[in-house]
Amino acid sequence: MDVLTDTARRFLAATAPEHTPVQSEMADLADEWGFPIVGPEAGAVCRLLARLTDAGRVFEFGSGFGYSATWFLRGGADHVTCTEFDVDEAERGVAFAADHGYADRVTFEVGDAMETVERYDGPFDVALIDHQKERYVDAYRAVLPKVRSGGVIVADNVTRGPIDFETLVAHFEAGDPLPDAAVDAETRGIGEYLGTVRSDDAVETAILPVGSGLAVSTVVR
């Protein structure tokens, strides 16, 4: 199920910001590899969030070769910590940063993002959750204490991607059960994440149907 009509999607694409040269190269590589990136529509939101929070430090759970990080940097973020389990993807990210002059503004950590975040004290201004969907809640709980009041936690793929969106609609609309993790861990993971942030008084959450769907949670504690 697609949240947006084809006309609305075309409109968002037509009005999204243009890619920078490095983002164009990254988009071409993503097409070549069949690698999912947030795209310019969701990227524009990441840029806006960095600008609105006057972001100094950003932490990402799942970065690939750093496409989303470039949007935070375009929004004025001082530094983005990127995490990626795939060595080849991280190495491409390091090369992109070196070739395009922003190597001093990004750090690529290779390995499990959940282990990496434990080595960082914060505070962060923005955190992006975009790794394994069944681990979103764990990532949220790990990073929430490290995001300052007024900061933002944003999660990707909440309306599209490797999930059954109609099941999520039925769950939140009518209380239908989420699938068992053994059947569909990704849909269950997104459903549990949205249930967690919507019920947590520490944040205020809005769902934005851009790109593959973003859940934006502002820390208000």
C-alpha positions as CSV (number, residue, x, y, z in Angstrom):
1,M,0.0,0.0,0.0
2,D,1.3,3.4,-1.0
3,V,0.5,6.2,1.4
4,L,0.6,8.9,-1.3
5,T,-1.1,9.1,-4.6
6,D,1.1,9.1,-7.7
7,T,0.3,12.8,-8.2
8,A,1.3,13.7,-4.7
9,R,4.5,11.7,-4.9
10,R,5.4,13.4,-8.2
11,F,4.7,16.8,-6.6
12,L,7.0,16.1,-3.7
13,A,9.7,14.9,-6.0
14,A,9.3,17.9,-8.2
15,T,9.5,20.3,-5.3
16,A,12.3,18.6,-3.4
17,P,15.8,20.2,-3.2
18,E,18.3,19.5,-5.9
19,H,21.1,17.0,-5.1
20,T,24.6,18.3,-4.5
21,P,27.3,16.7,-6.6
22,V,28.2,14.2,-3.9
23,Q,24.6,13.3,-3.4
24,S,24.1,12.8,-7.1
25,E,27.1,10.4,-7.1
26,M,25.6,8.6,-4.1
27,A,22.2,8.3,-5.7
28,D,23.8,6.8,-8.8
29,L,25.7,4.3,-6.6
30,A,22.5,3.5,-4.8
31,D,20.8,2.7,-8.1
32,E,23.8,0.6,-9.2
33,W,23.8,-1.4,-5.9
34,G,20.0,-1.5,-5.4
35,F,20.7,0.2,-2.1
36,P,17.8,2.1,-0.4
37,I,18.5,5.8,0.4
38,V,16.1,8.3,2.0
39,G,15.9,10.4,-1.1
40,P,15.7,14.1,-1.5
41,E,12.1,14.4,-0.1
42,A,13.0,12.9,3.2
43,G,16.5,14.4,3.0
44,A,14.9,17.8,3.0
45,V,13.3,17.0,6.3
46,C,16.6,15.9,7.7
47,R,18.1,19.1,6.5
48,L,15.3,21.1,8.1
49,L,15.6,19.3,11.4
50,A,19.3,20.0,11.6
51,R,18.6,23.7,10.9
52,L,15.7,24.0,13.4
53,T,17.7,22.3,16.2
54,D,20.8,24.2,15.4
55,A,22.4,20.8,15.3
56,G,25.9,20.3,16.6
57,R,26.0,16.5,16.9
58,V,24.0,13.9,15.0
59,F,24.0,10.2,15.6
60,E,22.8,7.7,12.9
61,F,21.8,4.1,13.4
62,G,22.5,2.7,10.0
63,S,24.2,5.0,7.5
64,G,25.2,3.0,4.4
65,F,27.7,5.2,2.6
66,G,26.5,8.4,4.3
67,Y,23.7,9.8,2.1
68,S,21.4,10.9,4.9
69,A,24.4,12.4,6.7
70,T,25.0,14.8,3.8
71,W,21.5,16.2,4.4
72,F,22.2,16.8,8.0
73,L,25.4,18.5,7.0
74,R,23.5,20.6,4.5
75,G,21.3,21.7,7.4
76,G,24.4,23.1,9.2
77,A,25.1,20.1,11.6
78,D,28.7,20.3,12.8
79,H,29.3,16.6,12.9
80,V,27.5,13.3,12.1
81,T,28.5,10.0,13.6
82,C,27.7,7.3,11.0
83,T,27.3,3.6,11.9
84,E,27.4,0.9,9.4
85,F,27.9,-2.9,9.7
86,D,29.0,-3.4,6.1
87,V,32.6,-2.6,5.7
88,D,32.4,-1.9,1.9
89,E,29.6,0.6,2.4
90,A,31.4,2.4,5.2
91,E,34.6,2.6,3.1
92,R,32.7,4.2,0.3
93,G,31.3,6.7,2.7
94,V,34.8,7.6,3.9
95,A,35.9,8.0,0.3
96,F,32.9,10.2,-0.6
97,A,33.7,12.4,2.4
98,A,37.4,12.7,1.6
99,D,36.8,13.4,-2.1
100,H,34.2,16.1,-1.4
101,G,35.8,17.9,1.5
102,Y,33.7,17.0,4.5
103,A,35.8,14.3,6.1
104,D,36.3,16.4,9.2
105,R,32.6,16.5,9.8
106,V,31.7,12.8,9.7
107,T,32.9,9.8,11.6
108,F,32.2,6.3,10.2
109,E,32.0,3.6,12.9
110,V,32.0,0.1,11.5
111,G,30.1,-2.5,13.5
112,D,26.9,-2.9,15.4
113,A,25.3,0.5,16.0
114,M,23.8,-0.6,19.3
115,E,27.3,-1.3,20.6
116,T,28.7,1.9,19.1
117,V,26.1,4.2,20.7
118,E,27.1,2.9,24.1
119,R,30.6,4.4,23.6
120,Y,29.1,7.9,23.0
121,D,28.0,10.0,25.9
122,G,26.0,12.7,24.0
123,P,24.4,15.0,24.1
124,F,23.1,14.7,20.5
125,D,20.8,17.2,18.8
126,V,19.4,14.7,16.3
127,A,19.4,10.9,16.1
128,L,18.3,9.0,13.0
129,I,17.1,5.4,13.3
130,D,17.4,3.6,10.0
131,H,18.8,0.1,10.6
132,Q,17.1,-3.3,11.3
133,K,13.4,-2.5,11.9
134,E,13.1,-5.0,14.7
135,R,15.7,-3.1,16.6
136,Y,14.2,0.3,16.4
137,V,12.8,0.3,19.9
138,D,16.1,-0.8,21.3
139,A,17.8,2.0,19.4
140,Y,15.3,4.5,20.7
141,R,15.7,3.5,24.3
142,A,19.5,3.6,24.0
143,V,19.7,7.0,22.4
144,L,16.8,8.8,24.1
145,P,18.9,9.6,27.3
146,K,21.6,11.0,25.1
147,V,19.4,13.4,23.0
148,R,19.0,16.8,24.6
149,S,15.7,18.4,25.5
150,G,14.5,20.0,22.3
151,G,16.4,17.6,20.2
152,V,14.8,15.2,17.7
153,I,14.8,11.4,17.1
154,V,13.7,10.5,13.6
155,A,12.9,7.0,12.3
156,D,12.7,6.1,8.6
157,N,10.6,3.5,6.8
158,V,7.5,3.8,8.9
159,T,5.0,3.8,6.0
160,R,7.0,2.1,3.2
161,G,9.8,-0.3,2.8
162,P,10.2,-3.9,4.1
163,I,6.9,-3.7,6.0
164,D,3.2,-4.5,5.6
165,F,1.7,-1.1,5.9
166,E,-1.9,-2.2,5.8
167,T,-1.2,-4.4,8.9
168,L,0.1,-1.3,10.7
169,V,-3.0,0.7,9.7
170,A,-5.3,-2.0,11.0
171,H,-3.3,-2.2,14.2
172,F,-3.5,1.5,15.0
173,E,-6.9,2.0,13.6
174,A,-8.8,-1.0,14.9
175,G,-6.4,-2.6,17.4
176,D,-5.6,-5.6,15.2
177,P,-2.6,-7.6,16.5
178,L,0.8,-7.0,15.1
179,P,2.3,-10.1,13.3
180,D,4.5,-12.4,15.3
181,A,8.2,-11.6,15.0
182,A,8.9,-15.0,13.5
183,V,6.4,-14.2,10.7
184,D,7.2,-10.6,10.0
185,A,9.8,-9.1,12.4
186,E,10.1,-5.8,10.4
187,T,6.4,-4.9,10.4
188,R,6.2,-5.8,14.1
189,G,9.3,-3.8,14.8
190,I,7.9,-0.7,13.2
191,G,4.6,-1.2,15.0
192,E,6.2,-1.6,18.3
193,Y,8.4,1.5,17.7
194,L,5.4,3.7,16.8
195,G,3.5,2.4,19.8
196,T,6.5,3.2,22.1
197,V,7.1,6.7,21.0
198,R,3.4,7.6,20.9
199,S,3.0,6.5,24.5
200,D,6.2,8.0,25.9
201,D,5.6,11.3,27.6
202,A,9.3,12.2,27.0
203,V,8.6,12.9,23.4
204,E,6.0,14.4,21.0
205,T,5.7,12.5,17.8
206,A,4.4,13.2,14.3
207,I,4.4,11.0,11.3
208,L,5.4,12.6,8.0
209,P,4.4,10.6,4.8
210,V,7.5,11.7,2.8
211,G,10.0,9.3,1.3
212,S,9.4,6.0,3.0
213,G,7.7,7.7,6.0
214,L,9.4,9.5,8.9
215,A,8.4,9.4,12.5
216,V,9.7,12.6,14.0
217,S,9.9,12.7,17.9
218,T,10.8,15.9,19.7
219,V,12.3,15.4,23.2
220,V,10.3,17.4,25.6
221,R,11.3,16.0,29.0
